[in-house]
Structures are given as structure tokens and as C-alpha cells.
């Protein structure tokens, strides 16, 4: 249940940073004179679009999968995702030598499905109007008792996503506000954990 979820600590984020060091990209922090002029603020962009698989999701996926015990790795992993989480899990599994199956809705972007297959995962599709992802992923995991990789509600996923924040703050330590995308909340949870440990007066805002 959600109320029993262990939230990550900053120590978890630091450990995640050590696990992904040399594996994940240390993405650049860029600025834009035009954006500054339009907003009247000094903006800094942590460019996770330059991350492996093109998204921050790789950080959390690799951190989580790298902590799995040998028996779970042998059974393989399964995840349900229409895009970036799928690719993050697929590439992480390939790097770690773990069999991987991804459940994607039939209407997922063809480029995302192709990239996920390209990373070595077996891709199966389902009808999002008829089937619930949590049901189809459990069914796919059943035959081999494969490990189901959570997409956001997991402390190791959150801690891995949160590793982007210390990288940002090492380059730009005097931040008043950190704004992060908000979907499931994994990135926001990891980010606020790291930011508040490093700079308690910095505000953190999630944008959906």
C-alpha cells in the first residue's frame, strides 16, 4: 500500500549516484538569454534529454535493477510503460545481463517500441482501453515469477531520479527555485529529497 512506502533519504540518493557513476551521463546545464528575457529570471536547464534513452528515467531504472539479488536477475524483469520507463528498464537490463519483457499499449509511439526492442527487450502489447497495465504486467511475470519493476512508487527509483539534482546544484549552488516535471512523482520525490538536504531554503515545485 502507498502509505507504507519507504521514502528515500539523501543517503539513498548519494548511493544511487555512486551506482550510476560512469554508467549514466552527467548531463549538461544550459542557459538561454531569450528565456531569461521573457521571464525576467535567471534560468538554468538540467538537460536530461541528453541522458541515455533520452530521459531521466534511466537513472532510476539502472539504480533499481542494479540492487536486485542474483535470483531475481535470473528470473528476469517485467515492466509496463508506453515510453521512457520502458526504454530505461530495457537498457538497464541489457547492461546488467537481465532478461527483460516490456508491456506497451498498442497505441504507444512506434519509435518508443522500436527503441525498446533495440535495447534488447521483448515487447508485448496490450489494449489500454480493455486491460489494466498492472494486471497485464502481473500476468506476464507469472510464468517465470519475473520481477515487476515499478515505474515511480519505489525508493530506489526515486533515489536514482534524484541524482540529477545534486549534479545541477554543484554547478549552480545558489538556486531559489527548482522546478521539475510531475507525472507519477518519482523524479519530484528524489529531487526534493536531494535539494532540501543540500539547500533547505531552496523551494521545489512540481509541474504537471
Order of alpha helices (4+ residues) and beta strands (2+ residues): alpha-beta-alpha-beta-alpha-alpha-beta-alpha-beta-alpha-beta-alpha-beta-alpha-alpha-beta-alpha-beta
